[in-house]
Amino acid sequence: ITDWISYISRGWYHLLSEPMLSVNNTAKFILFFPVKIVFLILCILAVPGIWMTARYGHIEAVIFLSVLITIGSGIAISSGNVGTMLRHRDVITPVIFIFSSFYISRLIGNYLKIKV
């Protein structure tokens, strides 16, 4: 069991952080830089989005979170190289986008309430 937990946690780390932008300075990875930045921002905004959807008790959030964890763990464990992982990571990006958009909509709504 501890080996599986170690595999899954290392897989998720590499799924979310690869390719390292400071290590790979080839032209191909420099072109990938904007995609990586947008994905990291989505991941950062998805964390409070997941918390907010769980707090409001949306059953859809539980379904999306279970899809994210199940498919993401399978991708994290089975990705052999960076190119395969990048293509497979695009499978879970829409779910991460849904959670981050929920948080962004709350931020914009709160900002407009204060300004109006």
Backbone bond lengths (Angstrom), bond angles and torsions (degrees), N, CA, C in turn:
res aa  C-N    CA-C-N  psi(-1)  N-CA   C-N-CA  omega(-1)  CA-C   N-CA-C  phi
1 I - - - 1.464 - - 1.531 110.53 -
2 T 1.328 117.29 -42.95 1.467 118.68 -178.41 1.531 111.10 -66.02
3 D 1.339 116.54 -31.93 1.466 118.50 176.40 1.520 111.02 -65.27
4 W 1.326 117.09 -41.49 1.467 120.22 179.47 1.525 111.32 -65.12
5 I 1.315 116.41 -40.24 1.467 119.58 177.62 1.519 109.87 -63.28
6 S 1.316 116.79 -40.51 1.458 121.03 177.58 1.524 111.26 -64.72
7 Y 1.339 117.80 -43.40 1.467 121.22 178.97 1.523 111.30 -62.06
8 I 1.318 115.53 -46.17 1.467 119.47 -177.19 1.525 110.96 -67.23
9 S 1.333 117.44 -42.81 1.469 118.87 -179.10 1.528 111.32 -66.97
10 R 1.329 118.28 -41.12 1.467 119.73 176.33 1.526 110.96 -66.70
11 G 1.322 116.83 -36.81 1.459 120.34 177.85 1.520 111.71 -63.28
12 W 1.348 116.76 -44.86 1.461 119.77 178.49 1.526 111.33 -64.52
13 Y 1.341 116.81 -37.55 1.465 119.65 177.93 1.525 110.33 -60.07
14 H 1.319 116.55 -47.88 1.464 119.70 -179.15 1.529 111.74 -71.44
15 L 1.318 117.89 -31.70 1.460 120.99 177.67 1.522 110.97 -63.34
16 L 1.323 116.57 -40.27 1.455 120.04 -177.01 1.528 113.47 -86.78
17 S 1.327 118.11 -24.48 1.461 118.91 -172.76 1.526 114.71 -108.18
18 E 1.311 119.02 -16.34 1.468 120.56 -178.13 1.522 110.28 -82.68
19 P 1.282 121.21 150.38 1.455 128.01 -11.38 1.519 110.61 -75.93
20 M 1.308 115.58 143.82 1.463 120.78 178.62 1.530 108.13 -69.10
21 L 1.310 115.56 122.00 1.470 119.61 -174.21 1.516 112.16 -72.35
22 S 1.314 118.39 -25.36 1.460 119.90 -179.37 1.524 112.12 -82.70
23 V 1.322 118.02 -19.08 1.465 121.43 -176.36 1.519 111.38 -90.83
24 N 1.331 117.76 -46.73 1.466 121.92 -176.01 1.521 109.80 -92.94
25 N 1.314 116.12 107.90 1.462 119.96 -179.12 1.521 112.10 -111.66
26 T 1.318 117.97 26.09 1.455 120.18 176.76 1.530 109.04 -77.34
27 A 1.321 116.68 166.13 1.464 120.89 -177.84 1.519 111.58 -62.77
28 K 1.332 116.80 -35.84 1.460 120.01 -179.57 1.534 111.34 -63.74
29 F 1.316 116.96 -41.75 1.457 119.39 -178.33 1.514 112.51 -79.37
30 I 1.333 117.53 -24.89 1.466 119.41 174.59 1.524 109.87 -68.26
31 L 1.331 117.53 -36.11 1.459 120.42 175.15 1.518 111.89 -67.80
32 F 1.327 117.20 -24.52 1.455 122.09 179.75 1.530 112.30 -81.89
33 F 1.315 117.81 -10.07 1.459 123.05 -175.33 1.537 113.83 -53.57
34 P 1.352 121.02 -49.06 1.475 119.58 179.41 1.531 113.32 -62.36
35 V 1.320 117.48 -36.92 1.467 120.60 178.76 1.524 109.99 -64.28
36 K 1.314 116.73 -41.21 1.465 121.40 179.87 1.523 110.88 -65.14
37 I 1.322 117.57 -42.07 1.468 121.13 -179.63 1.528 110.19 -64.60
38 V 1.321 117.70 -44.17 1.467 120.83 179.25 1.524 110.23 -63.92
39 F 1.336 117.80 -40.94 1.461 120.52 179.03 1.528 110.70 -64.45
40 L 1.333 118.28 -40.81 1.462 120.14 178.54 1.527 111.62 -65.80
41 I 1.328 117.27 -38.93 1.469 119.99 177.34 1.525 110.34 -64.74
42 L 1.336 116.87 -41.87 1.465 119.84 176.84 1.517 111.40 -61.41
43 C 1.323 117.59 -41.12 1.470 120.60 179.36 1.524 111.32 -65.04
44 I 1.333 116.60 -40.72 1.465 120.15 179.26 1.525 110.40 -65.55
45 L 1.328 117.51 -41.69 1.464 120.44 -179.98 1.530 112.43 -75.72
46 A 1.319 117.69 -19.55 1.464 120.44 179.80 1.523 111.81 -73.25
47 V 1.320 117.71 -28.46 1.474 120.01 -178.22 1.531 111.26 -62.84
48 P 1.339 120.05 -52.60 1.467 117.60 175.61 1.529 112.45 -67.95
49 G 1.334 117.25 -26.26 1.466 119.48 176.21 1.517 111.62 -65.37
50 I 1.328 116.53 -40.97 1.470 120.39 176.05 1.518 110.01 -63.90
51 W 1.324 116.62 -42.58 1.466 119.98 179.85 1.537 110.87 -63.53
52 M 1.330 117.08 -41.81 1.464 119.75 -178.92 1.523 111.90 -68.18
53 T 1.319 117.63 -40.56 1.464 119.17 179.06 1.523 111.04 -67.36
54 A 1.326 117.27 -35.46 1.464 119.51 176.58 1.522 110.45 -69.28
55 R 1.308 116.45 -35.19 1.467 120.69 -179.72 1.527 111.95 -67.69
56 Y 1.331 116.39 -37.93 1.457 119.73 179.90 1.518 112.68 -84.26
57 G 1.308 118.49 -4.16 1.456 122.13 173.21 1.517 115.22 73.00
58 H 1.316 117.88 34.11 1.455 120.77 177.59 1.529 109.43 -76.20
59 I 1.318 117.87 122.36 1.464 121.44 179.63 1.521 110.91 -68.23
60 E 1.334 117.19 -28.18 1.458 120.44 177.22 1.515 111.09 -63.89
61 A 1.339 116.06 -32.90 1.461 120.03 179.33 1.524 110.81 -64.69
62 V 1.310 117.21 -36.80 1.460 120.50 178.06 1.524 110.22 -65.59
63 I 1.321 116.41 -40.15 1.470 120.35 178.91 1.529 110.00 -65.85
64 F 1.335 117.51 -47.67 1.461 120.41 179.54 1.528 111.73 -63.91
65 L 1.332 117.03 -38.51 1.457 120.15 179.56 1.522 111.12 -67.43
66 S 1.322 117.68 -38.70 1.462 119.82 177.58 1.526 111.01 -67.18
67 V 1.336 117.26 -37.55 1.469 120.39 175.21 1.521 110.24 -64.03
68 L 1.329 116.52 -43.91 1.461 120.70 -179.89 1.526 111.41 -61.63
69 I 1.311 117.68 -45.51 1.461 120.62 -178.04 1.521 111.10 -69.61
70 T 1.327 117.53 -43.54 1.460 120.62 -176.96 1.523 111.83 -67.43
71 I 1.316 116.72 -54.78 1.461 119.83 -178.16 1.522 110.82 -69.04
72 G 1.321 116.63 -39.62 1.463 119.57 178.88 1.512 113.10 -63.15
73 S 1.315 117.65 -38.69 1.464 119.89 177.99 1.521 111.04 -67.53
74 G 1.316 116.85 -39.55 1.460 119.40 176.36 1.511 112.17 -63.39
75 I 1.324 116.93 -41.58 1.466 120.78 177.86 1.523 110.27 -67.43
76 A 1.325 116.67 -41.13 1.464 120.19 -177.55 1.516 111.91 -63.60
77 I 1.313 117.11 -37.60 1.463 119.94 -178.55 1.520 111.51 -77.18
78 S 1.327 117.77 -37.27 1.464 120.01 -168.48 1.521 114.78 -96.95
79 S 1.312 119.70 -2.69 1.467 120.16 -179.44 1.519 109.78 -73.68
80 G 1.320 115.61 120.46 1.456 120.67 -174.85 1.515 113.64 -83.43
81 N 1.319 117.47 -42.23 1.463 120.08 -179.84 1.524 108.66 -136.87
82 V 1.315 116.21 177.80 1.460 120.92 -173.65 1.524 111.50 -66.04
83 G 1.330 118.63 -40.45 1.461 121.14 -179.33 1.516 112.46 -62.95
84 T 1.318 116.43 -43.44 1.465 120.08 177.38 1.518 110.78 -65.02
85 M 1.328 116.02 -41.18 1.458 120.02 -179.42 1.527 111.30 -64.79
86 L 1.329 117.60 -37.42 1.460 120.06 179.10 1.524 111.48 -65.58
87 R 1.314 116.69 -41.42 1.469 119.57 178.02 1.525 111.12 -68.07
88 H 1.294 117.26 -39.79 1.469 119.95 -179.39 1.529 111.96 -74.46
89 R 1.324 117.22 -27.75 1.463 120.20 178.85 1.525 111.36 -65.79
90 D 1.327 116.61 -26.56 1.458 119.74 177.96 1.525 112.52 -66.98
91 V 1.319 117.89 -12.93 1.466 120.85 176.13 1.527 110.19 -71.55
92 I 1.336 118.27 -37.78 1.458 120.74 -177.61 1.523 113.00 -94.11
93 T 1.339 117.70 -9.26 1.464 120.25 -179.15 1.532 113.17 -59.47
94 P 1.349 121.07 -39.40 1.470 118.49 177.50 1.526 113.69 -62.27
95 V 1.316 117.80 -34.19 1.473 119.96 178.52 1.519 109.89 -69.80
96 I 1.328 117.07 -40.26 1.461 120.40 175.97 1.528 109.96 -64.16
97 F 1.324 116.72 -37.77 1.468 121.14 177.81 1.530 110.91 -63.82
98 I 1.320 118.34 -38.18 1.471 121.56 179.24 1.526 110.19 -62.28
99 F 1.330 116.91 -47.46 1.467 119.56 -179.88 1.520 111.97 -66.11
100 S 1.313 117.54 -40.28 1.463 119.16 179.80 1.528 111.31 -70.44
101 S 1.336 117.80 -33.89 1.465 119.53 178.51 1.527 111.21 -68.79
102 F 1.324 117.56 -30.84 1.464 119.71 175.46 1.524 110.07 -62.83
103 Y 1.326 116.70 -43.60 1.462 120.16 178.90 1.528 111.47 -68.56
104 I 1.325 117.58 -40.10 1.462 121.12 179.24 1.526 110.77 -63.59
105 S 1.332 116.83 -39.91 1.470 119.38 178.63 1.520 111.53 -65.56
106 R 1.319 117.03 -35.39 1.468 119.41 175.78 1.523 111.24 -67.69
107 L 1.329 116.85 -39.94 1.463 119.99 178.33 1.520 111.44 -63.57
108 I 1.319 117.14 -44.93 1.468 121.07 -179.92 1.528 110.16 -65.87
109 G 1.321 116.66 -40.86 1.461 119.74 178.09 1.515 112.33 -62.11
110 N 1.320 117.33 -43.24 1.457 120.74 177.95 1.522 111.73 -67.40
111 Y 1.323 117.51 -35.70 1.463 121.54 178.70 1.527 110.30 -66.97
112 L 1.316 118.17 -41.81 1.458 121.41 -179.64 1.515 111.54 -69.71
113 K 1.327 118.42 -32.73 1.470 120.79 176.27 1.524 111.56 -64.35
114 I 1.321 115.16 -38.74 1.464 119.19 -178.70 1.534 110.05 -71.09
115 K 1.321 117.92 -40.27 1.455 121.35 -176.49 1.523 113.49 -74.74
116 V 1.320 118.57 -29.54 1.468 120.54 -175.36 1.482 112.15 -86.60
